[in-house]
Amino acid sequence: MIAFLIHIVLHLLLPLVIARLFFSDRWKRAWLIMLATMLVDLDHLAADPIFDPERCSVGFHLLHSWPAVGVYVAALFVPWVRLIGAGLVVHMGLDGLDCL
């Protein structure tokens, strides 16, 4: 349970740190956009069971698939979707830590 709580806190704090470091002039907006990318977890609703603490999300769920991760990384290079890409890449990285 403690690992799950740490995971959730990191999903909130790491985007905040990135927003403050790289988007300091508009950090609140950047943080909110990156937080909104947590909606990517809606793909968990298609899984059975919806939540399995032992399951590696990356590579299992549709929006956590490796092709999707490639799209998220590519979004980092497109200025008008860079924040979305950053939020999604951070999200996949944190979810990937659960796979170790």
PyMOL commands that set and color helices and strands:
alter all, ss='L'
color gray80, all
select helices_A, chain A and resi 2-22+24-46+62-64+66-75+79-97
alter helices_A, ss='H'
color red, helices_A
deselect
rebuild
show_as cartoon
